[in-house]
């Protein structure tokens, strides 16, 4: 049976900025994909499915009979109105505007990859990643160096509390709904998995900006990251699927086999789980 995810309204955001970095609730007005269907109900331990027919593109891909072991699918329970991932250590955990991580989740295997960082040798939270992802990031950077490509890691692991601050800062500038298109609501950030890394280069002053796609470093990464298990998580032209604007700097570790397939089929992580069969 095809594993297809329902579109769920993310609950309304109420920022508490009076000295306490917590969210009492999250808003259901943040725009995301396919909300015109009115949403779907959810019961604990219920299979999450959608009635929408697959696209022609998805049907063609599904004809290849892609399969994946059950352990790599999200195990979901509704917690405080949020669809919360119960197996966050899953290397393929699908974290997006539908599925959140537990607020207190922090990977136990965080390490600091031996790669150049935009902030030098500072030993800070965002310089960490989960061990497997960190090891593959090191291989990616070594390959880049051999190709005369100089890149820098900018931001990796980000705790729930840190995400509260990041989102609050952006919301204060542009408002909550606009902020949610560029910054994840706390609990819904891939950075909390410890599997994502933002990457930049000197050619754009180590910034995280869309112009990175035009640089030789950005082009090389887009063409080669999959060989080391990383995908460009928020590609151009698929904003309605991922729920986020194009981010040519944001790379997510999913393992070499899955990354290669997604690269060759031009799939987002959402699309991959939309057509892969559980075994």
C-alpha positions in Angstrom: 0.0 0.0 0.0 1.3 3.5 -0.8 2.3 5.5 2.1 0.8 9.0 1.7 0.7 11.7 4.3 -2.3 13.8 5.1 -2.1 17.5 5.2 -2.7 18.8 8.6 -3.2 22.3 9.8 -0.3 23.4 12.0 -1.8 24.9 15.2 -1.7 28.6 16.0 1.5 30.2 17.3 1.4 32.3 20.5 4.8 33.7 21.2 5.6 34.3 24.9 8.3 36.9 24.8 8.2 38.1 28.4 11.4 36.4 29.5 10.2 32.9 28.9 11.1 31.1 25.7 8.1 28.8 25.4 5.1 28.3 23.2 1.8 27.5 24.9 0.2 26.8 21.5 0.9 26.8 17.8 -1.4 28.4 15.2 -3.5 26.7 12.6 -3.2 29.6 10.2 0.3 29.1 8.8 0.0 28.4 5.1 1.0 25.0 3.9 0.3 22.6 1.0 -3.2 21.3 0.1 -5.1 23.0 2.9 -8.0 23.6 0.6 -9.3 20.1 1.4 -10.3 21.3 4.8 -7.8 19.0 6.7 -8.3 15.5 8.0 -9.1 14.1 11.4 -6.5 12.1 13.3 -6.8 9.4 15.8 -4.0 8.0 17.9 -2.3 5.0 16.2 -4.4 5.5 13.1 -2.9 5.0 9.6 -2.3 8.4 8.0 -3.6 8.3 4.5 -4.9 10.7 1.9 -7.6 10.2 -0.7 -6.0 12.4 -3.3 -5.0 10.5 -6.4 -1.2 10.4 -7.2 0.1 12.6 -9.9 1.2 11.2 -13.3 4.8 11.8 -12.2 4.3 9.9 -9.0 2.6 7.0 -10.7 5.6 6.7 -13.1 8.0 6.6 -10.2 5.8 4.3 -8.1 5.8 1.9 -11.0 9.4 1.1 -10.1 8.0 -0.4 -6.9 10.1 1.5 -4.4 10.1 -0.1 -1.0 11.4 0.9 2.5 11.5 -0.9 5.8 8.8 0.1 8.3 11.3 1.3 10.8 12.1 4.3 8.5 8.6 5.7 8.5 7.4 8.2 11.0 5.6 6.7 14.1 3.1 9.4 14.9 1.0 10.2 18.0 -1.1 13.3 18.6 0.4 15.2 21.5 -1.1 18.5 22.6 -2.7 18.9 19.3 0.4 18.2 17.3 1.3 15.2 15.2 4.5 14.2 17.0 7.2 11.8 15.9 7.7 9.0 18.4 10.8 7.6 16.7 12.9 10.7 16.2 16.2 8.8 16.0 15.0 7.5 12.6 17.6 8.7 10.1 14.8 9.3 7.6 12.4 11.1 10.1 10.1 13.4 8.0 10.1 16.7 10.0 8.1 19.4 8.3 5.0 21.6 8.9 2.9 18.5 9.5 5.1 16.4 11.7 6.9 17.7 14.8 9.6 16.4 17.1 9.1 16.1 20.8 9.9 19.4 22.5 12.5 17.8 24.7 14.2 15.7 22.0 17.9 16.1 21.6 20.1 13.5 19.9 22.4 11.6 22.2 25.1 11.1 19.5 25.9 14.7 18.7 29.5 15.3 17.6 31.4 18.2 16.1 32.4 17.4 12.5 35.9 18.2 11.5 35.1 20.7 8.8 35.7 24.4 8.5 33.0 26.6 10.1 32.0 30.1 9.2 32.5 31.1 12.8 35.9 29.4 13.2 36.7 27.1 16.1 33.9 28.2 18.4 32.5 25.1 20.1 28.8 26.1 20.0 25.5 24.3 19.6 25.1 24.8 15.9 28.5 23.3 15.2 27.2 19.8 16.1 25.5 17.0 14.1 24.5 13.4 14.7 27.6 11.2 14.4 26.6 9.4 11.2 25.7 12.7 9.5 28.9 14.4 10.7 31.1 11.6 9.4 29.5 11.9 5.9 29.7 15.7 6.1 33.5 15.3 6.6 33.6 13.1 3.5 31.6 15.7 1.5 33.9 18.5 2.5 37.0 16.4 1.7 35.6 15.8 -1.8 34.9 19.5 -2.2 38.5 20.3 -1.3 39.8 17.9 -3.8 37.6 19.6 -6.4 39.0 23.0 -5.4 35.7 24.0 -3.8 35.9 25.9 -0.6 32.8 25.6 1.5 32.0 26.3 5.2 29.5 24.8 7.6 27.2 27.5 9.0 24.5 26.0 11.1 23.8 22.4 12.2 22.0 21.2 15.3 19.5 23.6 16.8 17.7 22.8 20.1 14.0 23.5 20.6 14.7 26.4 22.9 17.1 27.9 20.4 14.4 27.6 17.7 12.0 29.5 19.9 14.4 32.4 19.9 15.1 32.2 16.1 11.4 32.1 15.2 10.6 34.9 17.6 13.2 37.2 16.1 12.0 36.6 12.6 8.3 36.9 13.6 9.0 40.3 15.2 10.4 41.5 11.9 7.8 40.2 9.4 5.0 38.6 11.4 4.3 35.0 12.3 2.8 33.8 9.1 5.5 35.3 6.9 8.2 34.0 9.3 6.8 30.5 9.0 7.7 30.4 5.3 11.4 30.9 6.0 11.9 29.8 9.7 10.4 26.6 11.2 8.0 26.8 14.1 9.7 25.4 17.2 9.4 21.6 17.2 9.0 21.5 13.4 12.6 22.3 12.5 14.9 19.8 10.7 17.8 21.3 12.6 16.5 19.8 15.8 17.1 16.3 14.3 20.9 17.0 14.1 20.8 15.7 10.5 20.8 19.1 8.7 23.6 21.5 7.9 23.5 25.0 6.3 26.5 25.5 4.1 27.9 28.7 2.5 31.1 30.1 0.8 33.4 33.1 0.9 32.0 34.1 -2.5 28.8 35.3 -0.8 30.5 36.4 2.4 29.4 33.2 4.2 25.8 34.3 4.1 22.8 32.0 3.7 21.2 33.6 0.6 19.6 32.4 -2.6 22.5 33.7 -4.6 24.5 30.7 -3.4 22.9 28.7 -6.2 24.8 30.8 -8.7 28.2 30.3 -7.1 30.5 27.4 -8.2 30.3 26.2 -4.6 26.6 26.1 -4.6 26.5 24.4 -8.0 29.0 21.8 -7.0 27.1 21.0 -3.8 23.8 20.7 -5.6 25.4 18.2 -8.1 27.4 16.2 -5.6 26.0 16.2 -2.1 23.8 13.1 -2.8 27.0 11.0 -3.3 27.6 11.5 0.5 24.0 11.0 1.6 22.8 14.6 1.6 19.8 16.1 -0.2 19.0 19.7 -1.0 16.0 19.7 1.3 14.1 22.7 0.0 14.5 22.9 -3.8 13.3 25.6 -6.1 9.9 25.0 -7.7 8.7 22.7 -4.9 7.8 25.3 -2.3 4.2 24.2 -2.3 5.3 20.7 -1.4 7.9 21.4 1.3 6.2 24.5 2.7 9.4 26.5 2.6 11.0 28.9 0.3 13.9 27.7 -1.8 17.1 27.3 0.3 20.1 26.3 -1.8 22.2 26.2 1.4 20.2 23.7 3.5 21.3 20.1 3.2 19.8 17.1 5.0 21.4 13.8 5.6 19.2 10.8 4.6 21.9 8.2 3.8 23.6 7.5 0.4 21.1 5.1 -1.1 18.0 7.2 -0.5 19.8 10.4 -1.4 20.9 8.9 -4.7 17.4 7.8 -5.5 15.9 11.2 -4.6 18.5 13.0 -6.7 17.9 10.8 -9.7 14.1 11.0 -9.4 14.1 14.7 -8.5 12.1 14.1 -5.3 11.7 16.0 -2.1 11.5 14.0 1.1 7.7 14.5 1.1 7.4 13.1 -2.4 9.6 10.2 -1.6 7.4 9.1 1.3 4.4 9.7 -0.9 5.3 6.9 -3.3 7.5 4.5 -1.4 5.9 1.3 -0.1 6.3 0.1 3.5 7.7 -3.4 3.9 
